[in-house]
Amino acid sequence: MTVGIWLGCHTRDLLENLKQIYLDLLNELGFEYKIVDYSNVCCGYPADLMGADEAALEASKKALKLALDAKVEKVVTPCPGCYRHLSVNWGQEMPIEHLTQFLAGNVEKLRNKLKPLNARIAYHDPCDLGRHCGIYEEPRRILEAIPGIELVELEINREKCTCCGGGGLLFAVEPELSLRIAMRKFEEEIKPLKIDYLATACPTCYRILSYAVERTEFKGEVVDIAELLYKSLKS
């Protein structure tokens, strides 16, 4: 199977470290892939959030054409916003999965290669992935497949999980407010758990929480779920 990878603007343009890990995991799983959004294109979700409905729809149509032209069998994206927007607008024309869905469905192929991490980990449910798309169990299945992990739930989790502070383009228009929201989350919800890693499955959450952690006394590390899987694979 040839998989199309829709990286999304954050990953493609700002998170080279995560981009390479996503691609390396596809290689480890034995999938051929093509990067669909290889140039400066957007899925249209930011336009949708701003109320520019026509521009958002037009962008999703351009994204679909790129996927169809690539002649891939399905598209996988690490961005919950891209997944939400494109899955609604593409309908049945091109299958699309969030990366956690794809990895959860294939993680057994890596089972014998994974090494223990021996770490205490909590998972932050991204708003778009959780509340808006109902994807809660797949990220947890990936974490539970990694040997040595103790998965600790945040007191407020799943559909009630508090926002990282970056939702609705807030960081773009009010960055200090965005970071204050994230810092409060660390102080009230995360620090008391005494975890080694705070994992998430959204490039926006990853960026905002990574920025905010530098302003807190949290001693752990903010990571993407794929990073932990890759770390276990390469330990």
N, C-alpha and C positions, 0 to 999 in steps of 0.2 A: 504494500500500500504506500502511495506517495501522499504525504500529509502536507497541507499548506499551513504555514505558520504566519499568523497575523500578530506581529509583535506589539503593535500599538505605539503611539507617539512617545510615551514615557520610556518604555523599554528600548525602542529603536534609537531614540535620540539622546537619552540621558542615563541609561542604566546598562552600559556595555557589559558589566560583570554578570548581570542576570541574563542578558541576551545570550551570552556564550554558554552559560549553564543550561538554559532551556534547549539550545541546539545540541549540546553534548549529550543530554539525556535522551533526545530523540535518536541520536546515533547509538547510544548504549542499548536502547530498546530495539534496535534493528530496523528503524523506519527511515526510508528516504523522505526528504522534505524539500520544499521550496518556500523561500520567504516571499509572501504575497505582497506585503506593504514595504517593498524594498526601497521605494523613493519617498519623497515628502508628501505622503497622503495621510488622510485622517478618516476614521470610520464615520464621523459626523455626530458623535455623541455630545461633544462640547457645544456644538451648534444647537442640538436638541435641548440641552440644559438652559441655553440662553433664549429659547423660544423661537429660534429661527428654523421653523419646521421644514420649509422647502429646501433650505441649504442642507439640513441634516439628512433629509431623504435623498437628495441628489448625491451626497457623499457616500451614502450606503449603497446606492446603485453603482457608483464608480468602483467601490470596494468589491462588489459582487462580480463586476466585469473582470477585475484583476484576478479574482479567484477562479472564475470560469476559464479565463485565458491561460491560467497556469496549469489547467487540466489535472487538478488534484481531486482526491476522492472525498476529503473532508478538510475543514479548516479548524485549527486549534489556536486559541489565543490565551495569553496569560492575563489579559486585562478584563476585569469584570464589566467595566463600562462598555468596552468594545463588544464583549460577548452579549450583553443585554441588548444593545442597540442593533447589532447585526442579526442576531437570532430573530428579533421581532420583524425586521424589515426584509430579511432574505426569505423568510417562510420556508418552503420546501425546496427552494432552488439550489441550495448548497448546505449540507450538514455542517454545523459548527459546534464545537465543544470548548468549554473552558479548560485550561491546562490541568486543573485538579481533577476534572472528570476523566480526562484522557490518561493521566498518570495513575489514578486510582484503578482504572480498568486494565492497566498493564503492569502494575507494580509487582505482581507475582513473578513476572519474568526476571526480576532483579533479586528476588528473595535470597537466593544462595550466594549472592555477591555482596550483600549489605553487611557492614561491620557495626558493632555496637558503638553508640555515641555516648551512652551513660550521662544523660542530661535531663534536667527538669525543664519542661517546655509548656508554655501556654499558647493558645491560638486565638488570634483576633479575627472575628468574622467581618469581612468587608461588607459594607452596606449593600452595594450593587450585587455582590455574589450571593449574600445571604437573604436579607429581607426582600430584595427585588427579584431574585432568580431562584430562591429556595435551595441553594446548594450549601448544605451544612455537613453532611456525612462524608463526602468524598475527601475533603482536606484532612479530616480526622483519620480516615482509613489509611491515607498515605503516611501520616505521622505514626500511627500504630503499627505500621509494617516495618518501621525502623527499629532494629534491636536496641535495647538499653534505654529507650526513651520513656520517661514518666510524663504522661500528658495530664496537665493540670488545667481544669476549666476556669476561666474567669468567672467571677460571681455573676456578672451580667453577660450572657453569651447568646449565641444563635440569633433569633429574631429580635431580641432585646439588646443586643450588643451596642454599646455606645460608639459613635463615629470617631474615626481617627483625627478628625479636624479638617480633612481635605475634601470632604464631599461637596458636591454642587459647585465646584470651581472656587471654593472659599479661599484656598491658598493663593489663587491667582489675584484675587481682589482684596483680601484682608489677611495677609500672611501672618501678622502678629496674633490676630484672633485665632487663626487656624492652629498655630503652635501652642497657644495657651490652652486650647481645648485638648490637644494631644498631651501636654504636660500634666494637666489635671487627671487625665486617664492614667498616666504613669503613677502619679502620687496616690490616687485613690484606689485603683484597681490592680495595678501590676506589681508595684514594689512590695506590697504585703505578701505576695506569693513566693518571693525568694526563688525566682526561676533563673535558669541560665540563658534561655532564649525566649523571645517573643516572636512567634511565627505568624505570618500572614500570607495571603494569596492574591495580592493586588499591588501593582506597581505604585499607585498613588499612596496607599496606606504605607507601603514600605518607605517611600521617600519622606512623607510627613513624620512618621514615627521615628525614622532615623535622624531627621533634623532635630526633633524635639528631645530625643534621648540625651543629646549633648548638653541640654540645659537642665537635666535632672540628675539625681544621685543613683539612678538605676544602674546596677553593676553588670547587667546582662547585655545581650546583643539582639538587635532587631534583624530578623532574617526572613527570606522568602522560603516557603515550604520546599521548593525545588532545590534551594541551596542545601537544606538539611539532607534531602535525599541524595544529592550529589556528594556531599561531605561523607555520608555513610558509605557510599559506593567507592569512594577514593581513599578512605582511611586505611 
